[in-house]
Amino acid sequence: MIPTFFDDEDEKKIHNLELVQSVGIKFEGSLHAQWFNMFMMDLLRERAADLYRTKGLLSFHGQGDTKFVFQGVHEQINFGPAQKPWKEGEVRENKFVFIGKNLDRAELTKSLMECLYKEGKK
């Protein structure tokens, strides 16, 4: 480590945070796992540079009481079961947070809602 790394205040990079925004989205229901995975792959392929942080709490059709979580930085996403399952009678509410630039809440919401499991569709 460079001994003066923390001392060089004059060399500090200035970040323009005016472009950074956060979008929170939540809705009830269970997601279709394959559709959600395709949505995330497309989103990350097209927008990874604009997505600084993503995280969420998910309910997937066919996964019983297993609650899922994900979190990511740019295109690096960690995904897996939560520590605690859905409680009996608990509303299966999916929650998403996106932090980045050029985020379109309506577009993200529409795309995520298209990932909801619909009886009779594969």
N, C-alpha and C positions, 0 to 999 in steps of 0.2 A: 504494500500500500504506500502511496505517496504521502510523506509526512505532513505536507501542507494542504492536502486535499480539502479539508474542512475550513481552512483559513482564507482561501481565495474568494472573498465575497465579490471583488470586482469582476471576476471571471464567471460569475453565476449566470446561467442561461435564463432568459426571461420567457415565460410561457404565456401565450395569449389564451386565457381561460374563458373569454367571452363566447367562443364558439362551442364550448363544452356544455352539454345539457344531459339531463337524465329523463328517462321515460319509464314509468311504472305502469304495468298492465296486469289486471287480474280478471278472471272469469271462472265460472263453475263448469264442471264436466270432466270427462276423462279424455286424454289425448290418445290419438292413434300413434303408437311408437314409431312406426316406419315413416309416417308423414312428418312427424316432428323432427326426426333425424334428418330427413331430406331438407326440411326448412332450414335447420341449423347449418347444414353443410353448404347450402346455397348462400345463406346470409354471410357466413364466414368467408366463403370464396369471393363474394362480391364486395363485402364491406369490412373485412378484418381491420384494415387501417383506420377506419372510422369508429370502431368499437373498442373502447378502452377497457370496459368492464361489463360483464354480463353475469347475472345470477338468477336463480329461480327455484321454485318449489312446484313439483309436478305430480299429477295423478295420471297414470296410464291405464287404459282399458286392458283387462285381462291380467293385471298384476296384483289382484287381491287387495290387501290392506297396506301394501308397500308404498310408502311415500318416497319420492325421488327428489334429489337436489342436484343442481349444477351450478358451477361458477367458472368464470373464465376471464382471461386477460388476452385481448386481441384474438388470435385464432387458437389459443391453447385453452381447451375446455376440460374440466374434470366433472364427471357425471357418475352418480351412483345412488344407492338407497340411503335414505335419511336414517338417523339413529333411532327415531321413533316412528312407528307405523301410524296410519290414519286411525283415529279413535272411532269406536262404534258411534254412528250417528253424526260424525264430523262432516261438514260440508267439504266436498272435494273441490277446492278452489286452487286453480293454478295461478301462480304469481311470478312475474318476470320483472327484472330491472335491467335496463340498458343504459350505460353511461358512455357518451361519445359525442361525435359531432355529426351534423346533418341527419339527425334522427327524425323520422316521420311517424308519429304516434299512430295515425290512422292506417298507414301502410303496414306497420308492425302488427297492430291489432288484427287487421283483416287477415294477414298471413297466418298468424297464430290461431285465430278462430277456425281457419280452414284445416287445422290439424286435429280438431275435435273428432273423436270417434263417432261415427254415424252408423246405427244399426243397419245391417244389410249391405254396407259398402266395404270393399276390401282394400 
